[in-house]
Amino acid sequence: MGQGQQEKVATSLAGAVSEEISASLAPVDAELERRYPGDPGTRQPVHTVYVPGDAFAADTIRSWGDKALAALDEHAPDAASFARVLGLADDLAEPVHTRVRAKLEREPIEDLRVDFEDGYHGKDEDEDAARAARLIAEAYATGTAAPYMGIRMKCMEAAVRDRGIRTLDIFLTGLLEHGGLPDGLVLTLPKVTYPEQVTAMVRLLEAFEKARGLEPGRIGFEIQIETSQSILATDGTATVARMIQAAEGRATGLHYGTFDYSACLGVSAAYQASDHPAADHAKAVMQVAAAGTGVRVSDGSTNVLPVGPTEKVHDAWRLHYGLTRRALSRAYYQGWDMHPGHIPTRYAAVFAFYREGFEQAAARLARYAGHVDGDVMDEPATAKALSGYLLRGLDCGALDVAEVARATGLTRADLEGFAAPRRGDLTASAQ
């Protein structure tokens, strides 16, 4: 065979066979694209802070940061003492403590939900909803807002349905009157039991968008999972999967409600916690149902508050830190925080998680990107997970852009490319 000539490869099937198969699978291809678009590639906050609608004020975010800093100053004034409480390794003590303090000064809350459901005890919900809209709009206008902010309305059950719809209408209308809907707007629909309640929320948002001339689909919402029926329907199907589809692309998250869900199953109050087996089961179902859909899963909260004498604060911190680390290892990258004293251990757990695995993740991704063999053979799906890990670390402040670039030789755009491959790229690259 002459130079430059290629050997002819023999095949047995006519080209029409491939064309016929592709034609038969075209509806499946379209369904995969519709139902499983993949992660949106946007920042996911590490927590959601709930503040009652009657208590929310213009200085709430800064106040939470100041109270969290005061708790650190009182109960763990330096890196060594904070590390001892949480069991941090010596090499993590200083960087974690430094970054936690910086975070509390710069961005103490990543996601704030003004609560008009269980935590609300106000006397004039109309007034409080309008005030929440005005204050949130002002915060975004002045640059003092959390990256994500919104409200938790009342649920779609008959007893409170009209009140919840009115509160949402007042809040969204107020935002438009004060400058428009912010990019970081997040709404939470609680106590969802049937997919039809999700459909009702979709119809409600469609009606609002049409009434105000907004782009269809502009407003999304989170679905709060707080009942056993939201996990398993009477016919044995996973209700939460049907809820995601009922949202028609508007669902942004599934949030686990620790205490309502536990109580629904009859778990005694002393044992209601995010690491109870019942909680693990519910979140595992949520996680599988949401995988690939672009809907993110959030863990719940702990009701053990870090208040009182130092010994009690340290006990509560250790509990919260351990639960947060446990959730992170199970790929629940978000949770709820109910008290300013939880914020230091939230960030300590998140920062330690990303800094502990940083060097190994960076080295593996660098080898993969450079096609260099190592002691672990990584595939495209693993590269996606490694880059997602580094991006989450960057977004929350656990890692710096410069140190990631030095360790990987990659830009943020490179990381985003690995983290969000097009459908089919993973399979094609692995062949």
Salt bridges, closest charged atoms under 4 A:
GLU31 OE2 - ARG34 NH2 3.28
GLU31 OE2 - ARG35 NE 2.38
GLU33 OE2 - ARG423 NE 3.86
ASP39 OD2 - ARG296 NH2 2.98
ASP66 OD1 - ARG62 NE 3.02
ASP73 OD1 - ARG101 NH1 2.86
GLU74 OE1 - HIS75 NE2 3.62
GLU107 OE1 - ARG43 NH2 2.78
GLU107 OE1 - LYS103 NZ 2.57
GLU110 OE2 - ARG43 NH2 3.01
GLU110 OE2 - LYS103 NZ 2.75
ASP111 OD2 - ARG113 NH2 2.76
ASP115 OD2 - ARG152 NH2 2.72
GLU117 OE1 - ARG152 NH1 3.56
GLU117 OE2 - LYS191 NZ 2.51
ASP118 OD2 - LYS191 NZ 2.94
GLU125 OE1 - LYS154 NZ 2.72
GLU125 OE2 - ARG163 NE 3.68
ASP126 OD1 - ARG163 NH2 2.59
ASP126 OD2 - ARG166 NH2 2.78
ASP128 OD1 - ARG131 NH2 3.13
GLU138 OE2 - ARG134 NH1 3.60
GLU206 OE1 - ARG203 NE 2.73
GLU209 OE2 - ARG250 NH1 2.73
GLU222 OE2 - ARG113 NH2 3.10
GLU222 OE2 - HIS255 NE2 3.15
GLU226 OE1 - LYS191 NZ 3.74
GLU248 OE1 - ARG203 NH2 2.96
ASP260 OD1 - LYS191 NZ 3.71
ASP280 OD2 - ARG326 NH2 2.77
ASP299 OD1 - LYS283 NZ 2.72
ASP315 OD1 - ARG318 NH2 2.80
ASP337 OD2 - HIS47 ND1 2.85
ASP337 OD1 - HIS320 NE2 2.94
ASP337 OD2 - ARG346 NE 2.99
GLU356 OE1 - ARG325 NH2 2.84
ASP375 OD1 - ARG367 NH2 3.84
ASP378 OD1 - ARG364 NH2 2.46
ASP395 OD1 - ARG412 NH2 2.83
ASP400 OD2 - ARG99 NH2 2.94
GLU403 OE2 - ARG99 NH2 3.59
GLU403 OE2 - ARG355 NH1 2.91
GLU416 OE2 - ARG412 NE 2.95
ASP425 OD2 - ARG422 NH2 3.70
